[in-house]
Amino acid sequence: MVAGGHVSFVPLESAPSRRYQAGDRAINKAEAAVIRRTFTDYLAGKPSRTIALELNREGVPAPQAR
């Protein structure tokens, strides 16, 4: 999923050790968990507004432009 129009990645230095090339990416596991939760809630019938309000109430940061 692309949250807020941005794909969530971690810097390569934080990714598991291996040889990297320009353009390689690693998934940000913390942000991926929020994305999975969002999809799960939505597929369970929860309105997107409710999902957003819950995430805000829990202090989950909104996507940032990079």
Secondary structure, DSSP 4 states (H G I P E B T S, - for coil): --BTTB--EE-GGGSPSS---TT--EE-HHHHHHHHHHHHHHHTT--HHHHHHHHHHTTPPPP---
